[in-house]
Amino acid sequence: MHDHKECKECMQFLALLSDYQDGELDLALVGKFEVHMGDCERCQAVVKTLRQTIVYYRTTRCTAVPRDVHSGLITALRACMDPED
Ligand SMILES: [Zn+2]
């Protein structure tokens, strides 16, 4: 289920996540991202969390997720994915 190779792929997608979320990602990469996500519960959770965060800000007053919230989320996820053994 979880190996280093998969983890590396997740990291690559995390790096692209903000472009993906902004709709600025190349279509070919969007396709790859979605194929990977279909197979990877962690990336699904990341995108779900990010969307919930965005919905939260939209339903309050802001129209965009502040940069620091966004990057804080990604930093937290990276730390969480870091192999510890
Ligand atoms: Zn993944």
PDB file of the backbone (N, CA, C, O) and the ligand in Angstrom, with CONECT records:
HET     ZN  A 101       1
ATOM      1  N   MET A   1       0.835  -1.211   0.000  1.00  0.00           N
ATOM      2  CA  MET A   1       0.000   0.000   0.000  1.00  0.00           C
ATOM      3  C   MET A   1       0.866   1.255   0.000  1.00  0.00           C
ATOM      4  O   MET A   1       0.771   2.078  -0.910  1.00  0.00           O
ATOM      5  N   HIS A   2       1.691   1.399   0.996  1.00  0.00           N
ATOM      6  CA  HIS A   2       2.505   2.593   1.097  1.00  0.00           C
ATOM      7  C   HIS A   2       3.979   2.241   0.947  1.00  0.00           C
ATOM      8  O   HIS A   2       4.539   1.515   1.768  1.00  0.00           O
ATOM      9  N   ASP A   3       4.594   2.752  -0.093  1.00  0.00           N
ATOM     10  CA  ASP A   3       6.043   2.619  -0.202  1.00  0.00           C
ATOM     11  C   ASP A   3       6.634   3.977  -0.568  1.00  0.00           C
ATOM     12  O   ASP A   3       5.919   4.955  -0.783  1.00  0.00           O
ATOM     13  N   HIS A   4       7.951   4.003  -0.631  1.00  0.00           N
ATOM     14  CA  HIS A   4       8.609   5.288  -0.859  1.00  0.00           C
ATOM     15  C   HIS A   4       8.329   5.845  -2.248  1.00  0.00           C
ATOM     16  O   HIS A   4       8.251   7.057  -2.451  1.00  0.00           O
ATOM     17  N   LYS A   5       8.184   4.945  -3.178  1.00  0.00           N
ATOM     18  CA  LYS A   5       7.903   5.368  -4.540  1.00  0.00           C
ATOM     19  C   LYS A   5       6.563   6.114  -4.603  1.00  0.00           C
ATOM     20  O   LYS A   5       6.448   7.185  -5.197  1.00  0.00           O
ATOM     21  N   GLU A   6       5.575   5.513  -3.978  1.00  0.00           N
ATOM     22  CA  GLU A   6       4.255   6.135  -3.946  1.00  0.00           C
ATOM     23  C   GLU A   6       4.324   7.483  -3.221  1.00  0.00           C
ATOM     24  O   GLU A   6       3.691   8.460  -3.620  1.00  0.00           O
ATOM     25  N   CYS A   7       5.095   7.500  -2.169  1.00  0.00           N
ATOM     26  CA  CYS A   7       5.238   8.700  -1.371  1.00  0.00           C
ATOM     27  C   CYS A   7       5.830   9.831  -2.219  1.00  0.00           C
ATOM     28  O   CYS A   7       5.384  10.976  -2.145  1.00  0.00           O
ATOM     29  N   LYS A   8       6.840   9.489  -3.025  1.00  0.00           N
ATOM     30  CA  LYS A   8       7.447  10.477  -3.908  1.00  0.00           C
ATOM     31  C   LYS A   8       6.424  11.056  -4.878  1.00  0.00           C
ATOM     32  O   LYS A   8       6.403  12.259  -5.136  1.00  0.00           O
ATOM     33  N   GLU A   9       5.590  10.190  -5.402  1.00  0.00           N
ATOM     34  CA  GLU A   9       4.568  10.633  -6.335  1.00  0.00           C
ATOM     35  C   GLU A   9       3.605  11.597  -5.636  1.00  0.00           C
ATOM     36  O   GLU A   9       3.215  12.619  -6.201  1.00  0.00           O
ATOM     37  N   CYS A  10       3.238  11.266  -4.433  1.00  0.00           N
ATOM     38  CA  CYS A  10       2.370  12.152  -3.654  1.00  0.00           C
ATOM     39  C   CYS A  10       3.015  13.527  -3.495  1.00  0.00           C
ATOM     40  O   CYS A  10       2.348  14.554  -3.626  1.00  0.00           O
ATOM     41  N   MET A  11       4.296  13.536  -3.215  1.00  0.00           N
ATOM     42  CA  MET A  11       4.998  14.806  -3.036  1.00  0.00           C
ATOM     43  C   MET A  11       4.951  15.637  -4.317  1.00  0.00           C
ATOM     44  O   MET A  11       4.768  16.854  -4.278  1.00  0.00           O
ATOM     45  N   GLN A  12       5.116  14.963  -5.440  1.00  0.00           N
ATOM     46  CA  GLN A  12       5.057  15.675  -6.713  1.00  0.00           C
ATOM     47  C   GLN A  12       3.681  16.298  -6.910  1.00  0.00           C
ATOM     48  O   GLN A  12       3.559  17.430  -7.377  1.00  0.00           O
ATOM     49  N   PHE A  13       2.661  15.552  -6.551  1.00  0.00           N
ATOM     50  CA  PHE A  13       1.314  16.086  -6.722  1.00  0.00           C
ATOM     51  C   PHE A  13       1.018  17.195  -5.729  1.00  0.00           C
ATOM     52  O   PHE A  13       0.326  18.161  -6.049  1.00  0.00           O
ATOM     53  N   LEU A  14       1.538  17.049  -4.539  1.00  0.00           N
ATOM     54  CA  LEU A  14       1.346  18.113  -3.552  1.00  0.00           C
ATOM     55  C   LEU A  14       1.953  19.424  -4.046  1.00  0.00           C
ATOM     56  O   LEU A  14       1.404  20.503  -3.824  1.00  0.00           O
ATOM     57  N   ALA A  15       3.098  19.307  -4.721  1.00  0.00           N
ATOM     58  CA  ALA A  15       3.761  20.502  -5.246  1.00  0.00           C
ATOM     59  C   ALA A  15       2.892  21.184  -6.304  1.00  0.00           C
ATOM     60  O   ALA A  15       2.975  22.396  -6.501  1.00  0.00           O
ATOM     61  N   LEU A  16       2.059  20.391  -6.982  1.00  0.00           N
ATOM     62  CA  LEU A  16       1.210  20.940  -8.050  1.00  0.00           C
ATOM     63  C   LEU A  16      -0.190  21.310  -7.560  1.00  0.00           C
ATOM     64  O   LEU A  16      -1.009  21.850  -8.303  1.00  0.00           O
ATOM     65  N   LEU A  17      -0.432  21.006  -6.301  1.00  0.00           N
ATOM     66  CA  LEU A  17      -1.800  21.103  -5.802  1.00  0.00           C
ATOM     67  C   LEU A  17      -2.396  22.504  -5.925  1.00  0.00           C
ATOM     68  O   LEU A  17      -3.574  22.652  -6.250  1.00  0.00           O
ATOM     69  N   SER A  18      -1.592  23.522  -5.667  1.00  0.00           N
ATOM     70  CA  SER A  18      -2.185  24.860  -5.707  1.00  0.00           C
ATOM     71  C   SER A  18      -2.555  25.253  -7.138  1.00  0.00           C
ATOM     72  O   SER A  18      -3.566  25.917  -7.363  1.00  0.00           O
ATOM     73  N   ASP A  19      -1.732  24.841  -8.100  1.00  0.00           N
ATOM     74  CA  ASP A  19      -2.085  25.092  -9.502  1.00  0.00           C
ATOM     75  C   ASP A  19      -3.334  24.298  -9.882  1.00  0.00           C
ATOM     76  O   ASP A  19      -4.218  24.799 -10.577  1.00  0.00           O
ATOM     77  N   TYR A  20      -3.388  23.071  -9.420  1.00  0.00           N
ATOM     78  CA  TYR A  20      -4.547  22.218  -9.691  1.00  0.00           C
ATOM     79  C   TYR A  20      -5.812  22.871  -9.146  1.00  0.00           C
ATOM     80  O   TYR A  20      -6.829  22.970  -9.832  1.00  0.00           O
ATOM     81  N   GLN A  21      -5.722  23.310  -7.909  1.00  0.00           N
ATOM     82  CA  GLN A  21      -6.871  23.900  -7.246  1.00  0.00           C
ATOM     83  C   GLN A  21      -7.294  25.205  -7.927  1.00  0.00           C
ATOM     84  O   GLN A  21      -8.478  25.538  -7.966  1.00  0.00           O
ATOM     85  N   ASP A  22      -6.341  25.916  -8.447  1.00  0.00           N
ATOM     86  CA  ASP A  22      -6.635  27.185  -9.124  1.00  0.00           C
ATOM     87  C   ASP A  22      -7.083  26.989 -10.565  1.00  0.00           C
ATOM     88  O   ASP A  22      -7.436  27.949 -11.249  1.00  0.00           O
ATOM     89  N   GLY A  23      -7.066  25.726 -11.028  1.00  0.00           N
ATOM     90  CA  GLY A  23      -7.450  25.452 -12.407  1.00  0.00           C
ATOM     91  C   GLY A  23      -6.388  25.891 -13.405  1.00  0.00           C
ATOM     92  O   GLY A  23      -6.681  26.110 -14.580  1.00  0.00           O
ATOM     93  N   GLU A  24      -5.160  26.018 -12.931  1.00  0.00           N
ATOM     94  CA  GLU A  24      -4.086  26.503 -13.792  1.00  0.00           C
ATOM     95  C   GLU A  24      -3.142  25.394 -14.240  1.00  0.00           C
ATOM     96  O   GLU A  24      -2.159  25.635 -14.940  1.00  0.00           O
ATOM     97  N   LEU A  25      -3.461  24.189 -13.825  1.00  0.00           N
ATOM     98  CA  LEU A  25      -2.589  23.069 -14.149  1.00  0.00           C
ATOM     99  C   LEU A  25      -2.845  22.590 -15.575  1.00  0.00           C
ATOM    100  O   LEU A  25      -3.982  22.557 -16.047  1.00  0.00           O
ATOM    101  N   ASP A  26      -1.763  22.224 -16.238  1.00  0.00           N
ATOM    102  CA  ASP A  26      -1.843  21.647 -17.577  1.00  0.00           C
ATOM    103  C   ASP A  26      -2.802  20.455 -17.588  1.00  0.00           C
ATOM    104  O   ASP A  26      -2.778  19.624 -16.680  1.00  0.00           O
ATOM    105  N   LEU A  27      -3.634  20.377 -18.607  1.00  0.00           N
ATOM    106  CA  LEU A  27      -4.656  19.325 -18.662  1.00  0.00           C
ATOM    107  C   LEU A  27      -4.077  17.916 -18.573  1.00  0.00           C
ATOM    108  O   LEU A  27      -4.671  17.036 -17.949  1.00  0.00           O
ATOM    109  N   ALA A  28      -2.935  17.706 -19.188  1.00  0.00           N
ATOM    110  CA  ALA A  28      -2.292  16.394 -19.122  1.00  0.00           C
ATOM    111  C   ALA A  28      -1.937  16.040 -17.680  1.00  0.00           C
ATOM    112  O   ALA A  28      -2.070  14.893 -17.253  1.00  0.00           O
ATOM    113  N   LEU A  29      -1.489  17.039 -16.951  1.00  0.00           N
ATOM    114  CA  LEU A  29      -1.141  16.817 -15.548  1.00  0.00           C
ATOM    115  C   LEU A  29      -2.379  16.628 -14.687  1.00  0.00           C
ATOM    116  O   LEU A  29      -2.370  15.839 -13.742  1.00  0.00           O
ATOM    117  N   VAL A  30      -3.444  17.353 -15.012  1.00  0.00           N
ATOM    118  CA  VAL A  30      -4.700  17.168 -14.286  1.00  0.00           C
ATOM    119  C   VAL A  30      -5.142  15.711 -14.402  1.00  0.00           C
ATOM    120  O   VAL A  30      -5.553  15.091 -13.421  1.00  0.00           O
ATOM    121  N   GLY A  31      -5.050  15.175 -15.626  1.00  0.00           N
ATOM    122  CA  GLY A  31      -5.408  13.771 -15.854  1.00  0.00           C
ATOM    123  C   GLY A  31      -4.576  12.837 -15.004  1.00  0.00           C
ATOM    124  O   GLY A  31      -5.109  11.913 -14.389  1.00  0.00           O
ATOM    125  N   LYS A  32      -3.270  13.066 -14.962  1.00  0.00           N
ATOM    126  CA  LYS A  32      -2.378  12.226 -14.156  1.00  0.00           C
ATOM    127  C   LYS A  32      -2.700  12.347 -12.672  1.00  0.00           C
ATOM    128  O   LYS A  32      -2.721  11.368 -11.926  1.00  0.00           O
ATOM    129  N   PHE A  33      -2.945  13.567 -12.289  1.00  0.00           N
ATOM    130  CA  PHE A  33      -3.273  13.841 -10.896  1.00  0.00           C
ATOM    131  C   PHE A  33      -4.526  13.071 -10.483  1.00  0.00           C
ATOM    132  O   PHE A  33      -4.576  12.465  -9.413  1.00  0.00           O
ATOM    133  N   GLU A  34      -5.523  13.107 -11.345  1.00  0.00           N
ATOM    134  CA  GLU A  34      -6.787  12.465 -11.000  1.00  0.00           C
ATOM    135  C   GLU A  34      -6.676  10.939 -11.011  1.00  0.00           C
ATOM    136  O   GLU A  34      -7.311  10.254 -10.209  1.00  0.00           O
ATOM    137  N   VAL A  35      -5.867  10.423 -11.925  1.00  0.00           N
ATOM    138  CA  VAL A  35      -5.618   8.977 -11.916  1.00  0.00           C
ATOM    139  C   VAL A  35      -4.913   8.579 -10.614  1.00  0.00           C
ATOM    140  O   VAL A  35      -5.281   7.598  -9.967  1.00  0.00           O
ATOM    141  N   HIS A  36      -3.909   9.352 -10.252  1.00  0.00           N
ATOM    142  CA  HIS A  36      -3.184   9.069  -9.008  1.00  0.00           C
ATOM    143  C   HIS A  36      -4.120   9.152  -7.810  1.00  0.00           C
ATOM    144  O   HIS A  36      -4.101   8.290  -6.932  1.00  0.00           O
ATOM    145  N   MET A  37      -4.929  10.186  -7.786  1.00  0.00           N
ATOM    146  CA  MET A  37      -5.853  10.382  -6.664  1.00  0.00           C
ATOM    147  C   MET A  37      -6.842   9.239  -6.519  1.00  0.00           C
ATOM    148  O   MET A  37      -7.198   8.836  -5.412  1.00  0.00           O
ATOM    149  N   GLY A  38      -7.283   8.719  -7.683  1.00  0.00           N
ATOM    150  CA  GLY A  38      -8.230   7.611  -7.650  1.00  0.00           C
ATOM    151  C   GLY A  38      -7.654   6.398  -6.937  1.00  0.00           C
ATOM    152  O   GLY A  38      -8.377   5.501  -6.505  1.00  0.00           O
ATOM    153  N   ASP A  39      -6.341   6.398  -6.829  1.00  0.00           N
ATOM    154  CA  ASP A  39      -5.629   5.250  -6.306  1.00  0.00           C
ATOM    155  C   ASP A  39      -4.988   5.528  -4.949  1.00  0.00           C
ATOM    156  O   ASP A  39      -4.446   4.626  -4.309  1.00  0.00           O
ATOM    157  N   CYS A  40      -5.057   6.762  -4.527  1.00  0.00           N
ATOM    158  CA  CYS A  40      -4.266   7.182  -3.370  1.00  0.00           C
ATOM    159  C   CYS A  40      -5.160   7.907  -2.360  1.00  0.00           C
ATOM    160  O   CYS A  40      -5.591   9.038  -2.584  1.00  0.00           O
ATOM    161  N   GLU A  41      -5.422   7.228  -1.253  1.00  0.00           N
ATOM    162  CA  GLU A  41      -6.330   7.800  -0.257  1.00  0.00           C
ATOM    163  C   GLU A  41      -5.777   9.065   0.375  1.00  0.00           C
ATOM    164  O   GLU A  41      -6.527   9.960   0.763  1.00  0.00           O
ATOM    165  N   ARG A  42      -4.459   9.127   0.473  1.00  0.00           N
ATOM    166  CA  ARG A  42      -3.883  10.318   1.103  1.00  0.00           C
ATOM    167  C   ARG A  42      -4.104  11.555   0.249  1.00  0.00           C
ATOM    168  O   ARG A  42      -4.460  12.618   0.756  1.00  0.00           O
ATOM    169  N   CYS A  43      -3.887  11.403  -1.066  1.00  0.00           N
ATOM    170  CA  CYS A  43      -4.105  12.560  -1.929  1.00  0.00           C
ATOM    171  C   CYS A  43      -5.587  12.930  -1.988  1.00  0.00           C
ATOM    172  O   CYS A  43      -5.933  14.108  -2.078  1.00  0.00           O
ATOM    173  N   GLN A  44      -6.449  11.934  -1.937  1.00  0.00           N
ATOM    174  CA  GLN A  44      -7.883  12.241  -1.871  1.00  0.00           C
ATOM    175  C   GLN A  44      -8.196  13.054  -0.626  1.00  0.00           C
ATOM    176  O   GLN A  44      -8.956  14.022  -0.673  1.00  0.00           O
ATOM    177  N   ALA A  45      -7.602  12.647   0.483  1.00  0.00           N
ATOM    178  CA  ALA A  45      -7.839  13.351   1.744  1.00  0.00           C
ATOM    179  C   ALA A  45      -7.306  14.780   1.685  1.00  0.00           C
ATOM    180  O   ALA A  45      -7.923  15.710   2.204  1.00  0.00           O
ATOM    181  N   VAL A  46      -6.155  14.935   1.045  1.00  0.00           N
ATOM    182  CA  VAL A  46      -5.568  16.268   0.918  1.00  0.00           C
ATOM    183  C   VAL A  46      -6.494  17.196   0.149  1.00  0.00           C
ATOM    184  O   VAL A  46      -6.773  18.314   0.582  1.00  0.00           O
ATOM    185  N   VAL A  47      -6.972  16.713  -1.009  1.00  0.00           N
ATOM    186  CA  VAL A  47      -7.824  17.547  -1.849  1.00  0.00           C
ATOM    187  C   VAL A  47      -9.149  17.836  -1.139  1.00  0.00           C
ATOM    188  O   VAL A  47      -9.669  18.949  -1.213  1.00  0.00           O
ATOM    189  N   LYS A  48      -9.682  16.837  -0.459  1.00  0.00           N
ATOM    190  CA  LYS A  48     -10.928  17.009   0.270  1.00  0.00           C
ATOM    191  C   LYS A  48     -10.766  18.057   1.371  1.00  0.00           C
ATOM    192  O   LYS A  48     -11.612  18.935   1.541  1.00  0.00           O
ATOM    193  N   THR A  49      -9.681  17.951   2.104  1.00  0.00           N
ATOM    194  CA  THR A  49      -9.407  18.914   3.175  1.00  0.00           C
ATOM    195  C   THR A  49      -9.253  20.316   2.621  1.00  0.00           C
ATOM    196  O   THR A  49      -9.778  21.281   3.176  1.00  0.00           O
ATOM    197  N   LEU A  50      -8.530  20.414   1.523  1.00  0.00           N
ATOM    198  CA  LEU A  50      -8.315  21.713   0.909  1.00  0.00           C
ATOM    199  C   LEU A  50      -9.641  22.313   0.435  1.00  0.00           C
ATOM    200  O   LEU A  50      -9.893  23.505   0.615  1.00  0.00           O
ATOM    201  N   ARG A  51     -10.479  21.478  -0.168  1.00  0.00           N
ATOM    202  CA  ARG A  51     -11.779  21.988  -0.645  1.00  0.00           C
ATOM    203  C   ARG A  51     -12.653  22.423   0.508  1.00  0.00           C
ATOM    204  O   ARG A  51     -13.352  23.432   0.421  1.00  0.00           O
ATOM    205  N   GLN A  52     -12.614  21.651   1.605  1.00  0.00           N
ATOM    206  CA  GLN A  52     -13.414  22.035   2.769  1.00  0.00           C
ATOM    207  C   GLN A  52     -12.922  23.359   3.323  1.00  0.00           C
ATOM    208  O   GLN A  52     -13.709  24.202   3.753  1.00  0.00           O
ATOM    209  N   THR A  53     -11.602  23.531   3.305  1.00  0.00           N
ATOM    210  CA  THR A  53     -11.029  24.785   3.778  1.00  0.00           C
ATOM    211  C   THR A  53     -11.506  25.943   2.922  1.00  0.00           C
ATOM    212  O   THR A  53     -11.868  27.001   3.437  1.00  0.00           O
ATOM    213  N   ILE A  54     -11.505  25.736   1.613  1.00  0.00           N
ATOM    214  CA  ILE A  54     -11.949  26.778   0.687  1.00  0.00           C
ATOM    215  C   ILE A  54     -13.430  27.085   0.887  1.00  0.00           C
ATOM    216  O   ILE A  54     -13.828  28.249   0.911  1.00  0.00           O
ATOM    217  N   VAL A  55     -14.242  26.043   1.030  1.00  0.00           N
ATOM    218  CA  VAL A  55     -15.673  26.234   1.270  1.00  0.00           C
ATOM    219  C   VAL A  55     -15.889  27.022   2.554  1.00  0.00           C
ATOM    220  O   VAL A  55     -16.745  27.903   2.626  1.00  0.00           O
ATOM    221  N   TYR A  56     -15.096  26.686   3.566  1.00  0.00           N
ATOM    222  CA  TYR A  56     -15.205  27.384   4.840  1.00  0.00           C
ATOM    223  C   TYR A  56     -14.953  28.885   4.652  1.00  0.00           C
ATOM    224  O   TYR A  56     -15.702  29.715   5.166  1.00  0.00           O
ATOM    225  N   TYR A  57     -13.906  29.219   3.921  1.00  0.00           N
ATOM    226  CA  TYR A  57     -13.598  30.639   3.720  1.00  0.00           C
ATOM    227  C   TYR A  57     -14.639  31.324   2.848  1.00  0.00           C
ATOM    228  O   TYR A  57     -14.959  32.496   3.043  1.00  0.00           O
ATOM    229  N   ARG A  58     -15.158  30.582   1.890  1.00  0.00           N
ATOM    230  CA  ARG A  58     -16.177  31.186   1.013  1.00  0.00           C
ATOM    231  C   ARG A  58     -17.476  31.429   1.760  1.00  0.00           C
ATOM    232  O   ARG A  58     -18.168  32.415   1.508  1.00  0.00           O
ATOM    233  N   THR A  59     -17.809  30.528   2.681  1.00  0.00           N
ATOM    234  CA  THR A  59     -19.061  30.693   3.406  1.00  0.00           C
ATOM    235  C   THR A  59     -18.911  31.679   4.558  1.00  0.00           C
ATOM    236  O   THR A  59     -19.906  32.125   5.130  1.00  0.00           O
ATOM    237  N   THR A  60     -17.686  32.015   4.896  1.00  0.00           N
ATOM    238  CA  THR A  60     -17.533  33.091   5.874  1.00  0.00           C
ATOM    239  C   THR A  60     -17.505  34.412   5.117  1.00  0.00           C
ATOM    240  O   THR A  60     -18.558  34.886   4.692  1.00  0.00           O
ATOM    241  N   ARG A  61     -16.356  35.011   4.937  1.00  0.00           N
ATOM    242  CA  ARG A  61     -16.381  36.280   4.226  1.00  0.00           C
ATOM    243  C   ARG A  61     -15.355  36.402   3.113  1.00  0.00           C
ATOM    244  O   ARG A  61     -15.524  37.176   2.170  1.00  0.00           O
ATOM    245  N   CYS A  62     -14.293  35.625   3.240  1.00  0.00           N
ATOM    246  CA  CYS A  62     -13.229  35.747   2.255  1.00  0.00           C
ATOM    247  C   CYS A  62     -13.627  35.037   0.965  1.00  0.00           C
ATOM    248  O   CYS A  62     -14.392  34.073   0.986  1.00  0.00           O
ATOM    249  N   THR A  63     -13.115  35.510  -0.126  1.00  0.00           N
ATOM    250  CA  THR A  63     -13.397  34.865  -1.399  1.00  0.00           C
ATOM    251  C   THR A  63     -12.259  33.942  -1.807  1.00  0.00           C
ATOM    252  O   THR A  63     -12.402  33.157  -2.744  1.00  0.00           O
ATOM    253  N   ALA A  64     -11.149  34.029  -1.123  1.00  0.00           N
ATOM    254  CA  ALA A  64     -10.019  33.158  -1.450  1.00  0.00           C
ATOM    255  C   ALA A  64      -9.379  32.651  -0.170  1.00  0.00           C
ATOM    256  O   ALA A  64      -9.424  33.304   0.873  1.00  0.00           O
ATOM    257  N   VAL A  65      -8.792  31.491  -0.271  1.00  0.00           N
ATOM    258  CA  VAL A  65      -8.067  30.964   0.877  1.00  0.00           C
ATOM    259  C   VAL A  65      -6.755  31.725   1.009  1.00  0.00           C
ATOM    260  O   VAL A  65      -5.984  31.817   0.053  1.00  0.00           O
ATOM    261  N   PRO A  66      -6.509  32.262   2.178  1.00  0.00           N
ATOM    262  CA  PRO A  66      -5.247  32.984   2.358  1.00  0.00           C
ATOM    263  C   PRO A  66      -4.051  32.078   2.080  1.00  0.00           C
ATOM    264  O   PRO A  66      -4.066  30.894   2.416  1.00  0.00           O
ATOM    265  N   ARG A  67      -3.043  32.631   1.482  1.00  0.00           N
ATOM    266  CA  ARG A  67      -1.828  31.892   1.145  1.00  0.00           C
ATOM    267  C   ARG A  67      -1.266  31.123   2.339  1.00  0.00           C
ATOM    268  O   ARG A  67      -0.865  29.967   2.206  1.00  0.00           O
ATOM    269  N   ASP A  68      -1.238  31.749   3.472  1.00  0.00           N
ATOM    270  CA  ASP A  68      -0.595  31.090   4.614  1.00  0.00           C
ATOM    271  C   ASP A  68      -1.392  29.879   5.091  1.00  0.00           C
ATOM    272  O   ASP A  68      -0.811  28.915   5.589  1.00  0.00           O
ATOM    273  N   VAL A  69      -2.708  29.918   4.945  1.00  0.00           N
ATOM    274  CA  VAL A  69      -3.522  28.745   5.279  1.00  0.00           C
ATOM    275  C   VAL A  69      -3.194  27.611   4.326  1.00  0.00           C
ATOM    276  O   VAL A  69      -2.987  26.468   4.733  1.00  0.00           O
ATOM    277  N   HIS A  70      -3.153  27.953   3.067  1.00  0.00           N
ATOM    278  CA  HIS A  70      -2.861  26.995   2.014  1.00  0.00           C
ATOM    279  C   HIS A  70      -1.492  26.343   2.220  1.00  0.00           C
ATOM    280  O   HIS A  70      -1.372  25.118   2.233  1.00  0.00           O
ATOM    281  N   SER A  71      -0.480  27.169   2.378  1.00  0.00           N
ATOM    282  CA  SER A  71       0.861  26.598   2.510  1.00  0.00           C
ATOM    283  C   SER A  71       1.046  25.908   3.853  1.00  0.00           C
ATOM    284  O   SER A  71       1.823  24.960   3.967  1.00  0.00           O
ATOM    285  N   GLY A  72       0.334  26.380   4.864  1.00  0.00           N
ATOM    286  CA  GLY A  72       0.377  25.707   6.165  1.00  0.00           C
ATOM    287  C   GLY A  72      -0.179  24.303   6.079  1.00  0.00           C
ATOM    288  O   GLY A  72       0.351  23.374   6.688  1.00  0.00           O
ATOM    289  N   LEU A  73      -1.236  24.158   5.330  1.00  0.00           N
ATOM    290  CA  LEU A  73      -1.855  22.851   5.120  1.00  0.00           C
ATOM    291  C   LEU A  73      -0.887  21.912   4.415  1.00  0.00           C
ATOM    292  O   LEU A  73      -0.724  20.759   4.815  1.00  0.00           O
ATOM    293  N   ILE A  74      -0.261  22.403   3.386  1.00  0.00           N
ATOM    294  CA  ILE A  74       0.678  21.577   2.626  1.00  0.00           C
ATOM    295  C   ILE A  74       1.899  21.226   3.467  1.00  0.00           C
ATOM    296  O   ILE A  74       2.400  20.103   3.403  1.00  0.00           O
ATOM    297  N   THR A  75       2.376  22.181   4.251  1.00  0.00           N
ATOM    298  CA  THR A  75       3.512  21.910   5.133  1.00  0.00           C
ATOM    299  C   THR A  75       3.162  20.819   6.138  1.00  0.00           C
ATOM    300  O   THR A  75       3.964  19.919   6.391  1.00  0.00           O
ATOM    301  N   ALA A  76       1.976  20.902   6.702  1.00  0.00           N
ATOM    302  CA  ALA A  76       1.529  19.898   7.668  1.00  0.00           C
ATOM    303  C   ALA A  76       1.448  18.522   7.018  1.00  0.00           C
ATOM    304  O   ALA A  76       1.852  17.522   7.612  1.00  0.00           O
ATOM    305  N   LEU A  77       0.931  18.479   5.809  1.00  0.00           N
ATOM    306  CA  LEU A  77       0.792  17.207   5.107  1.00  0.00           C
ATOM    307  C   LEU A  77       2.154  16.639   4.739  1.00  0.00           C
ATOM    308  O   LEU A  77       2.357  15.425   4.786  1.00  0.00           O
ATOM    309  N   ARG A  78       3.073  17.497   4.377  1.00  0.00           N
ATOM    310  CA  ARG A  78       4.416  17.029   4.044  1.00  0.00           C
ATOM    311  C   ARG A  78       5.084  16.419   5.250  1.00  0.00           C
ATOM    312  O   ARG A  78       5.722  15.371   5.160  1.00  0.00           O
ATOM    313  N   ALA A  79       4.933  17.078   6.376  1.00  0.00           N
ATOM    314  CA  ALA A  79       5.525  16.569   7.618  1.00  0.00           C
ATOM    315  C   ALA A  79       4.928  15.200   7.935  1.00  0.00           C
ATOM    316  O   ALA A  79       5.623  14.285   8.377  1.00  0.00           O
ATOM    317  N   CYS A  80       3.636  15.085   7.701  1.00  0.00           N
ATOM    318  CA  CYS A  80       2.913  13.869   7.990  1.00  0.00           C
ATOM    319  C   CYS A  80       3.335  12.721   7.069  1.00  0.00           C
ATOM    320  O   CYS A  80       3.298  11.554   7.459  1.00  0.00           O
ATOM    321  N   MET A  81       3.733  13.065   5.856  1.00  0.00           N
ATOM    322  CA  MET A  81       4.133  12.048   4.893  1.00  0.00           C
ATOM    323  C   MET A  81       5.589  11.661   5.007  1.00  0.00           C
ATOM    324  O   MET A  81       6.014  10.654   4.440  1.00  0.00           O
ATOM    325  N   ASP A  82       6.352  12.446   5.730  1.00  0.00           N
ATOM    326  CA  ASP A  82       7.771  12.184   5.868  1.00  0.00           C
ATOM    327  C   ASP A  82       8.004  10.800   6.480  1.00  0.00           C
ATOM    328  O   ASP A  82       7.501  10.509   7.565  1.00  0.00           O
ATOM    329  N   PRO A  83       8.758   9.955   5.789  1.00  0.00           N
ATOM    330  CA  PRO A  83       9.019   8.620   6.356  1.00  0.00           C
ATOM    331  C   PRO A  83       9.837   8.751   7.643  1.00  0.00           C
ATOM    332  O   PRO A  83      10.853   9.446   7.673  1.00  0.00           O
ATOM    333  N   GLU A  84       9.397   8.097   8.672  1.00  0.00           N
ATOM    334  CA  GLU A  84      10.057   8.277   9.969  1.00  0.00           C
ATOM    335  C   GLU A  84      10.959   7.112  10.355  1.00  0.00           C
ATOM    336  O   GLU A  84      11.698   7.194  11.336  1.00  0.00           O
ATOM    337  N   ASP A  85      10.900   6.055   9.604  1.00  0.00           N
ATOM    338  CA  ASP A  85      11.781   4.923   9.923  1.00  0.00           C
ATOM    339  C   ASP A  85      12.917   4.906   8.962  1.00  0.00           C
ATOM    340  O   ASP A  85      13.783   4.035   9.046  1.00  0.00           O
TER     341      ASP A  85
HETATM  342 ZN    ZN A 101      -0.904  10.311  -3.428  1.00  0.00          ZN2+
END
